[in-house]
Amino acid sequence: MSSERFALAPIWIQLIAIFITSAIVIFSLSPFLGGLPRSYKIFADPANFADTKGPVQFVVGLAQVIIGLVLFSFIISVLSAALIKLIENIKSGSLPYKKSGHILFVNYNIKLLMILDQINIMAREKGILEDVVLLFHEPSKVLTFRAQFDQSRWNNLDICIRQGDVMSIRTFDRLSIHLAKALVLLSPDDFDDSFESDNFNLKILTNLTNNVPFLNHLKDKQEKGIPIKCSIELSSHQDARRIAMELTGYKSGYLFAVITPGDVIGSIIARAKVDPVYYKVFFEILSSDGSTIHFINPKQLGEISKFDQLTFEQLLFSFKGGTLIGFSKADVLGNFQIHLCPFGESFSPGCWFIFLTDSVKHIKYQRINTPITLEKRMDIIPPNEEVSKKICVIGDTWKMDNIEDFIDMESRKVLQESQFVFETKADYFSEDLLQKIQVGNFDNIVVNLDNELGFRLTMLLVTANKGDSQFLKKIITILGDPVTEQLLNTNLLGCNTVLSHKLSARYIAQLAFQKNLEQIFVELAFSKGSEFNLLEVGKHISSELLKDVEEVKKLLAAHEMIFLGAVDSEKNIVLEASNFEGTKQVLVLSKGRIT
């Protein structure tokens, strides 16, 4: 026992030491004060000192009062210090987290707030209060987040903010990681380049996978069919992705979903260069408050045997409340496989349904007893994915080389000549460039600059052509900052905006609940496998045919296309549309390259 050890000891040890000292004083002085009761009374309440008699009790009682005051002061000081420390721990996020069933987010970046928006919508739809824990490795991040925290924005989330050493497994144990239902490692924003941020996340992942109890916990959950929704966000560096997959590989699957938004989102934005409707389609499907993609166990829809050997075409028209777009199944080796637009294939035991729906609860099965006749019509012309577009691209902030997968050879030549990248900012506002944009007769003008440059150039183009609504519709500005996007995304300006971070946030939020969705979005975003396609009314399909939705679904299914929605003249998309009033384009899902 020493003063230094006493000061550094836990509060309960300090209190025990004070109470033991008090007891010793009360017992040792009681013979001089006329017994133990009076000794305790004088110690606890100095007013009883007035009842002492004689010089011995006076001197001893006075000493008892002084010692009692000092020890009681110690108790108050210890409790006050403990309360101050508790408040500091709460503010700094150093307290443990003892609940279960929570979603744990590690690291901070600009997408986190938008991810929480999506999870809040999911929780509101389910009518629950979702537990979310945020772990930051720097105290300054905790203070920054608390400064912008608004409970009314996420009223369906119980958010707890914590800070700690993310390279220590003790930090994760303190946050009950074994009881969490999801773990998301976000790419941190406090590094200069993506190489360093990837390394930081890979170190956290290595720290977690090196912990045998936690690794066995993930494997056990995976084998039981109730996997922990673990995911890690990395940049587009393929070596980092490969390392993460090797670290988390287990049997024929992976314990962590490796999210590389740069690849998927970049491909989506590349398609938005061709037509902004593609961006809006993915934006809607990734949203939590509209029609999105769900994996559904056939057991939820009744006896599985009633689906046996039914073809995809039969099932396509037997469901109401959602659109069946494919099957998913694990093969004999346990590899997860998806089959979108599986025309000609039949349902088999072990298959799950893949639906596009605004609510799983709305899906109902009504078997059609009469045979379905699907006949191709000559007046329905499936489009080729390689469209002809005269596109102008200003800047190269987002790398979207795969845009060439979606345009024909002539359009590629035009793109090479009309892609403008300059070393100095002033060149983007030169009269020569503005003149080329004005007289170029482009179908789309894509502003692919950083937020500040993109905002300034867009405003310059908009204000110079505010009377030409057709020209304004050609402008597509790619942004990362949601505030700038909100300023530009108004009917008054009339241009199109593509917010990369918001799209990434929706993508990550969806994968936090269904990590198998990654395979679907990779297939849909790139030029291999099943794709979204737009049928131009009057070119690919006659407006005379757009009367009854069910009939249109059959006409399109004959050409192995799944009807998904309608697009109006303002490029607004209505998924699972019930009528075709004002429709200019029809959105379909088709398998492979349509010819």
Backbone hydrogen bonds, N-H to C=O, Kabsch-Sander energy under -0.5 kcal/mol:
donor,donor_aa,acceptor,acceptor_aa,energy
6,F,2,S,-2.4
7,A,3,S,-2.1
8,L,4,E,-1.8
9,A,5,R,-1.0
13,I,10,P,-0.6
14,Q,10,P,-2.0
15,L,11,I,-2.7
16,I,12,W,-2.0
17,A,13,I,-2.5
18,I,14,Q,-2.1
19,F,15,L,-2.7
20,I,16,I,-2.6
21,T,17,A,-2.2
22,S,18,I,-2.4
23,A,19,F,-2.4
24,I,20,I,-2.4
25,V,21,T,-2.2
26,I,22,S,-2.6
27,F,23,A,-2.7
28,S,24,I,-2.7
29,L,25,V,-1.9
30,S,26,I,-0.8
32,F,29,L,-0.9
33,L,29,L,-0.6
33,L,30,S,-1.1
35,G,30,S,-2.5
39,S,35,G,-1.8
40,Y,36,L,-2.4
41,K,37,P,-2.4
42,I,38,R,-2.5
43,F,39,S,-1.9
44,A,40,Y,-3.0
45,D,41,K,-3.0
48,N,45,D,-2.1
49,F,46,P,-1.9
50,A,47,A,-1.4
51,D,48,N,-1.6
52,T,49,F,-1.5
57,Q,53,K,-0.7
58,F,54,G,-1.8
59,V,55,P,-2.5
60,V,56,V,-2.9
61,G,57,Q,-2.7
62,L,58,F,-2.1
63,A,59,V,-2.1
64,Q,60,V,-2.4
65,V,61,G,-2.6
66,I,62,L,-2.3
67,I,63,A,-2.6
68,G,64,Q,-2.6
69,L,65,V,-2.5
70,V,66,I,-2.2
71,L,67,I,-2.8
72,F,68,G,-2.7
73,S,69,L,-2.0
74,F,70,V,-2.0
75,I,71,L,-2.1
76,I,72,F,-2.3
77,S,73,S,-2.7
78,V,74,F,-2.9
79,L,75,I,-2.6
80,S,76,I,-2.6
81,A,77,S,-2.7
82,A,78,V,-2.4
83,L,79,L,-2.5
84,I,80,S,-2.6
85,K,81,A,-2.6
86,L,82,A,-2.5
87,I,83,L,-2.4
88,E,84,I,-2.4
89,N,85,K,-2.7
90,I,86,L,-2.3
91,K,87,I,-2.6
92,S,88,E,-2.6
93,G,89,N,-1.3
94,S,89,N,-2.6
95,L,89,N,-0.7
97,Y,174,R,-2.7
101,G,179,L,-3.1
103,I,131,D,-2.2
104,L,102,H,-0.5
104,L,182,A,-2.7
105,F,103,I,-0.6
105,F,133,V,-3.0
106,V,184,V,-2.7
107,N,135,L,-2.8
112,L,109,N,-1.9
115,I,111,K,-2.3
116,L,112,L,-2.5
117,D,113,L,-1.6
118,Q,114,M,-1.6
119,I,115,I,-2.3
120,N,116,L,-2.4
121,I,117,D,-1.7
122,M,118,Q,-2.2
123,A,119,I,-2.5
124,R,120,N,-2.3
125,E,121,I,-2.4
126,K,122,M,-1.8
127,G,123,A,-1.1
128,I,123,A,-2.3
130,E,128,I,-0.6
130,E,156,N,-2.6
132,V,130,E,-0.5
132,V,158,D,-2.2
133,V,103,I,-2.9
134,L,160,C,-2.7
135,L,105,F,-3.2
135,L,133,V,-0.5
136,F,134,L,-0.5
136,F,162,R,-2.4
141,K,138,E,-1.0
142,V,138,E,-1.1
143,L,139,P,-2.0
144,T,140,S,-2.4
145,F,141,K,-2.6
146,R,142,V,-2.5
147,A,143,L,-1.7
148,Q,144,T,-1.0
148,Q,145,F,-0.6
149,F,145,F,-0.6
149,F,146,R,-0.6
153,R,150,D,-1.3
154,W,150,D,-0.9
155,N,152,S,-0.7
157,L,154,W,-1.7
158,D,130,E,-3.1
159,I,157,L,-0.8
160,C,132,V,-2.5
162,R,134,L,-3.4
163,Q,93,G,-3.4
164,G,136,F,-1.9
166,V,164,G,-0.9
168,S,165,D,-1.7
171,T,168,S,-0.9
172,F,168,S,-0.9
173,D,169,I,-2.3
174,R,170,R,-2.2
175,L,171,T,-0.7
176,S,173,D,-1.8
177,I,172,F,-1.6
179,L,176,S,-1.6
180,A,177,I,-0.9
181,K,102,H,-2.3
182,A,102,H,-1.3
183,L,229,K,-1.9
184,V,104,L,-2.8
185,L,231,S,-2.5
186,L,106,V,-2.3
186,L,184,V,-0.9
189,D,108,Y,-1.7
197,S,193,D,-1.7
198,D,194,S,-2.5
199,N,195,F,-2.0
200,F,196,E,-2.3
201,N,197,S,-2.1
202,L,198,D,-2.6
203,K,199,N,-2.2
204,I,200,F,-1.8
205,L,201,N,-2.6
206,T,202,L,-2.5
207,N,203,K,-2.4
208,L,204,I,-2.1
209,T,205,L,-2.7
210,N,206,T,-1.9
211,N,208,L,-0.9
212,V,210,N,-1.0
215,L,211,N,-2.5
216,N,212,V,-2.8
217,H,213,P,-1.7
218,L,214,F,-2.2
219,K,215,L,-2.2
220,D,216,N,-2.6
221,K,217,H,-2.1
222,Q,218,L,-2.2
223,E,219,K,-2.4
224,K,220,D,-1.6
225,G,222,Q,-1.2
226,I,221,K,-2.1
229,K,181,K,-2.0
230,C,228,I,-2.1
230,C,255,L,-0.5
231,S,183,L,-2.3
232,I,257,A,-2.5
233,E,185,L,-3.1
234,L,232,I,-0.5
234,L,259,I,-3.0
238,Q,236,S,-0.5
241,R,237,H,-1.7
242,R,238,Q,-2.4
243,I,239,D,-2.2
244,A,240,A,-2.3
245,M,241,R,-2.2
246,E,242,R,-2.2
247,L,243,I,-2.3
248,T,244,A,-1.6
249,G,245,M,-0.7
250,Y,253,G,-2.7
253,G,250,Y,-2.6
255,L,248,T,-3.2
257,A,230,C,-2.7
258,V,256,F,-0.5
259,I,232,I,-3.1
259,I,257,A,-0.8
260,T,258,V,-0.6
263,D,260,T,-1.3
264,V,260,T,-1.4
265,I,261,P,-2.9
266,G,261,P,-0.7
266,G,262,G,-1.3
267,S,263,D,-1.9
268,I,264,V,-2.1
269,I,265,I,-2.7
270,A,266,G,-1.9
271,R,267,S,-1.8
272,A,268,I,-1.6
273,K,269,I,-1.2
274,V,270,A,-0.7
274,V,271,R,-0.6
275,D,271,R,-2.2
278,Y,275,D,-1.8
279,Y,275,D,-0.5
280,K,276,P,-1.9
281,V,277,V,-2.4
282,F,278,Y,-2.1
283,F,279,Y,-2.7
284,E,280,K,-2.2
285,I,281,V,-2.6
286,L,282,F,-2.5
287,S,284,E,-0.9
292,T,290,G,-0.5
292,T,357,T,-2.3
294,H,355,F,-2.5
296,I,294,H,-0.5
296,I,353,F,-2.9
300,Q,297,N,-2.2
301,L,298,P,-1.8
302,G,299,K,-1.2
306,K,303,E,-1.0
307,F,304,I,-2.3
308,D,305,S,-1.0
309,Q,347,F,-1.8
310,L,307,F,-2.0
312,F,345,E,-2.4
315,L,311,T,-2.3
316,L,312,F,-2.5
317,F,313,E,-1.1
318,S,315,L,-1.2
319,F,315,L,-0.7
320,K,364,K,-2.5
323,T,356,L,-2.7
324,L,322,G,-0.6
325,I,354,I,-2.9
326,G,354,I,-1.2
327,F,339,H,-2.1
328,S,352,W,-2.0
329,K,337,Q,-2.4
331,D,335,N,-2.4
334,G,331,D,-1.9
337,Q,329,K,-2.6
339,H,327,F,-3.1
341,C,325,I,-2.9
343,F,341,C,-2.1
345,E,342,P,-2.2
347,F,310,L,-2.7
351,C,348,S,-1.9
352,W,328,S,-2.7
353,F,296,I,-2.5
354,I,326,G,-2.4
355,F,294,H,-2.6
355,F,353,F,-0.5
356,L,323,T,-2.5
357,T,292,T,-2.4
357,T,355,F,-0.6
362,H,359,S,-1.2
363,I,360,V,-1.3
364,K,320,K,-2.5
366,Q,318,S,-3.7
366,Q,364,K,-0.5
369,N,367,R,-0.7
373,T,371,P,-0.6
374,L,372,I,-0.6
375,E,373,T,-0.6
380,I,377,R,-1.3
381,I,379,D,-0.6
381,I,540,H,-2.9
387,V,385,E,-1.4
387,V,406,F,-2.1
389,K,387,V,-0.7
391,I,389,K,-0.9
392,C,444,N,-2.6
393,V,418,S,-1.7
394,I,446,V,-3.1
395,G,393,V,-0.6
395,G,420,F,-2.9
397,T,448,N,-2.4
399,K,397,T,-0.6
400,M,398,W,-0.7
403,I,400,M,-1.4
404,E,401,D,-1.3
405,D,402,N,-1.6
406,F,403,I,-1.8
408,D,387,V,-2.2
412,R,408,D,-1.9
413,K,409,M,-1.8
414,V,410,E,-1.9
415,L,411,S,-2.3
416,Q,412,R,-2.1
417,E,413,K,-1.3
418,S,414,V,-1.5
420,F,393,V,-2.6
420,F,418,S,-0.6
421,V,419,Q,-0.6
427,D,424,T,-0.7
428,Y,425,K,-1.5
429,F,426,A,-1.6
430,S,427,D,-1.1
434,L,430,S,-2.2
435,Q,431,E,-2.2
436,K,432,D,-1.9
437,I,433,L,-2.2
438,Q,434,L,-2.1
439,V,435,Q,-2.4
440,G,436,K,-0.9
443,D,390,K,-2.9
444,N,390,K,-1.4
445,I,474,K,-3.0
446,V,392,C,-3.5
446,V,444,N,-0.5
447,V,445,I,-0.6
447,V,476,I,-2.8
448,N,394,I,-2.6
448,N,446,V,-0.9
454,G,450,D,-3.4
455,F,451,N,-2.3
456,R,452,E,-2.1
457,L,453,L,-2.7
458,T,454,G,-2.2
459,M,455,F,-2.4
460,L,456,R,-2.0
461,L,457,L,-2.5
462,V,458,T,-2.8
463,T,459,M,-2.6
464,A,460,L,-1.6
465,N,461,L,-0.9
465,N,462,V,-0.7
466,K,463,T,-0.6
468,D,465,N,-2.1
469,S,467,G,-0.8
472,L,468,D,-1.9
473,K,469,S,-1.7
474,K,470,Q,-0.6
474,K,471,F,-1.2
475,I,471,F,-0.5
475,I,472,L,-1.1
476,I,445,I,-2.9
477,T,496,N,-2.7
478,I,447,V,-2.5
478,I,476,I,-0.5
479,L,477,T,-0.5
479,L,498,V,-3.2
485,E,481,D,-2.1
486,Q,482,P,-2.1
487,L,483,V,-1.8
488,L,484,T,-1.9
489,N,485,E,-2.3
490,T,488,L,-2.1
493,L,490,T,-0.5
494,G,490,T,-1.9
496,N,475,I,-2.6
498,V,477,T,-3.1
499,L,497,T,-0.5
500,S,479,L,-2.8
500,S,498,V,-0.9
503,L,499,L,-1.8
504,S,500,S,-2.4
505,A,501,H,-2.6
506,R,502,K,-2.1
507,Y,503,L,-2.0
508,I,504,S,-2.7
509,A,505,A,-2.5
510,Q,506,R,-2.2
511,L,507,Y,-2.0
512,A,508,I,-1.5
513,F,509,A,-0.5
513,F,510,Q,-1.3
514,Q,510,Q,-2.4
517,L,514,Q,-1.9
518,E,515,K,-1.3
519,Q,516,N,-0.9
520,I,516,N,-0.8
521,F,517,L,-2.6
522,V,518,E,-2.3
523,E,519,Q,-1.9
524,L,520,I,-2.6
525,A,521,F,-2.3
526,F,522,V,-1.7
531,E,590,S,-2.8
533,N,588,V,-2.4
535,L,586,V,-2.7
536,E,534,L,-0.6
537,V,584,K,-2.5
538,G,541,I,-3.3
539,K,536,E,-1.7
540,H,536,E,-2.9
541,I,536,E,-1.4
545,L,542,S,-1.2
546,L,543,S,-0.9
547,K,545,L,-1.8
552,V,548,D,-2.2
553,K,549,V,-2.3
554,K,550,E,-1.6
555,L,551,E,-2.3
556,L,552,V,-2.4
557,A,553,K,-2.3
558,A,554,K,-1.6
559,H,556,L,-1.2
560,E,557,A,-2.1
561,M,556,L,-1.8
562,I,589,L,-2.6
563,F,561,M,-0.5
564,L,587,L,-2.6
565,G,587,L,-1.4
566,A,574,V,-1.9
567,V,585,Q,-2.7
568,D,572,N,-1.9
569,S,582,G,-0.5
571,K,568,D,-1.6
574,V,566,A,-2.7
575,L,573,I,-0.5
576,E,564,L,-4.4
577,A,574,V,-0.9
583,T,580,F,-1.8
584,K,567,V,-3.5
585,Q,567,V,-1.9
586,V,535,L,-2.2
587,L,565,G,-2.3
588,V,533,N,-2.6
589,L,562,I,-2.0
590,S,531,E,-2.5
591,K,560,E,-0.7
592,G,529,G,-0.7
592,G,590,S,-0.6
